[in-house]
Amino acid sequence: MVARAARALAAAGVEAARAEAEQLAAYVLDVPRGRLALADGFTPAQRDRLDTLVERRVAREPLQHLTGTAGFRHLELAVGPGVFVPRPETELLAGWGIAQAGRSAAPLVVDLCSGSGAIALAVAQELPSARVVAVERSPAALDWLRRNAAGRAAAGDRPIEVVAADVTDPALLADLVGRVDVLLCNPPYVPRSVVVAPEVAGHDPDEAVFGGADGLDVIRPVVGRAATLLRPGGVLGVEHDDTHATAVPALLAADGRYERVEEHRDLVGRPRWATASRRADGQHADAAPAWQTGSS
Ligand SMILES: C[S@@+](CC[C@H](N)C(=O)[O-])C[C@H]1O[C@@H](n2cnc3c(N)ncnc32)[C@H](O)[C@@H]1O
């Protein structure tokens, strides 16, 4: 059954066909993937169920929509239609933010464009001392975010604060001005003209993926608002398109309120996220930013 499913997925262009076939089979049999070889085999009903799921995956429905969950760091998040499926590369940004926030005794961490809550809930799980605020605009995504947040709070994590707002609003989080220790953001950033994979085009919401003609429509205002929200010495981490390796660090440097601008790569070596530190007021952007001097 697994081999047949893997062949069907491979023929449909699914890259990790064998791994996904095993995940679907394990899901249907309700066993961990590592125990698949020890399972008793499929009942006729389970066989039909696996065939149906494979057909849907062949039609390029995301695996995570079929199983209803996405792994992110140490979390299993509920996902489905209306919310962006969290990606492995974003785990790096979240991990960086957790390490940065861990330097403060009781950090205030903000996650802009929170989607399923992946970044915010990872911070809350791994850093119980943190106050975490998650901002999202889409009503559908907010439903998933609130569901995941309630699930983690019930599991014993410190509850996060969910704010329904547009992150491009110039008055965003006015009560937190100058107080945020760590601000993280995985915004929509794909330039509008880019052709994306069928799983993305058909299932991730457009407003979660595309960031206008150059992909920077959300990042531009976020860079400005983050500088206002961060305390002096507070840090920003923002994910971006692999074509933005120069553009996003340049936006950060041009703002004038950041220092230590750095560019980072994802798991396969593509430029994927940038970080910067909020200057103390009165400091000036006279030194060359790190990204221009080649350090990273
Ligand atoms: C790329 S997804 C990231 C979701 C999540 N942070 C993650 O890493 O999986 C971007 C999210 O930003 C939300 N979004 C897009 N534009 C927004 C805006 N102007 N204000 C607030 N949220 C926005 C989308 O609804 C989507 O959930």
The ligand as an SDF file (V2000), in Angstrom:
LIG
                    3D

 27 29  0  0  0  0  0  0  0  0999 V2000
    3.4690   33.9890    5.3950 C   0  0  0  0  0  0  0  0  0  0  0  0
    2.0910   33.9080    6.4810 S   0  0  0  0  0  0  0  0  0  0  0  0
    2.9660   33.5960    8.0200 C   0  0  0  0  0  0  0  0  0  0  0  0
    2.1440   32.9370    9.0690 C   0  0  0  0  0  0  0  0  0  0  0  0
    2.9700   32.4810   10.2990 C   0  0  0  0  0  0  0  0  0  0  0  0
    3.6580   33.5940   10.9250 N   0  0  0  0  0  0  0  0  0  0  0  0
    3.9770   31.4250    9.9090 C   0  0  0  0  0  0  0  0  0  0  0  0
    5.1780   31.7070    9.8980 O   0  0  0  0  0  0  0  0  0  0  0  0
    3.5640   30.3060    9.5770 O   0  0  0  0  0  0  0  0  0  0  0  0
    1.6430   35.6300    6.5850 C   0  0  0  0  0  0  0  0  0  0  0  0
    0.4250   35.9450    7.4560 C   0  0  0  0  0  0  0  0  0  0  0  0
    0.2490   37.3690    7.4750 O   0  0  0  0  0  0  0  0  0  0  0  0
   -1.1320   37.6870    7.4360 C   0  0  0  0  0  0  0  0  0  0  0  0
   -1.2330   39.0580    6.9050 N   0  0  0  0  0  0  0  0  0  0  0  0
   -1.0450   39.4680    5.6390 C   0  0  0  0  0  0  0  0  0  0  0  0
   -1.1450   40.8060    5.5600 N   0  0  0  0  0  0  0  0  0  0  0  0
   -1.3870   41.2400    6.8260 C   0  0  0  0  0  0  0  0  0  0  0  0
   -1.5810   42.5360    7.3930 C   0  0  0  0  0  0  0  0  0  0  0  0
   -1.5190   43.6390    6.6390 N   0  0  0  0  0  0  0  0  0  0  0  0
   -1.8150   42.6240    8.7180 N   0  0  0  0  0  0  0  0  0  0  0  0
   -1.8780   41.5000    9.4950 C   0  0  0  0  0  0  0  0  0  0  0  0
   -1.6910   40.2570    9.0130 N   0  0  0  0  0  0  0  0  0  0  0  0
   -1.4470   40.1260    7.6890 C   0  0  0  0  0  0  0  0  0  0  0  0
   -1.7310   36.6120    6.5520 C   0  0  0  0  0  0  0  0  0  0  0  0
   -3.1150   36.4740    6.7890 O   0  0  0  0  0  0  0  0  0  0  0  0
   -0.9030   35.3980    6.9790 C   0  0  0  0  0  0  0  0  0  0  0  0
   -1.5340   34.7110    8.0330 O   0  0  0  0  0  0  0  0  0  0  0  0
  1  2  1  0
  2  3  1  0
  2 10  1  0
  3  4  1  0
  4  5  1  0
  5  6  1  0
  5  7  1  0
  7  8  2  0
  7  9  1  0
 10 11  1  0
 11 12  1  0
 11 26  1  0
 12 13  1  0
 13 14  1  0
 13 24  1  0
 14 15  1  0
 14 23  1  0
 15 16  2  0
 16 17  1  0
 17 18  1  0
 17 23  2  0
 18 19  1  0
 18 20  2  0
 20 21  1  0
 21 22  2  0
 22 23  1  0
 24 25  1  0
 24 26  1  0
 26 27  1  0
M  CHG  2   2   1   9  -1
M  END
$$$$
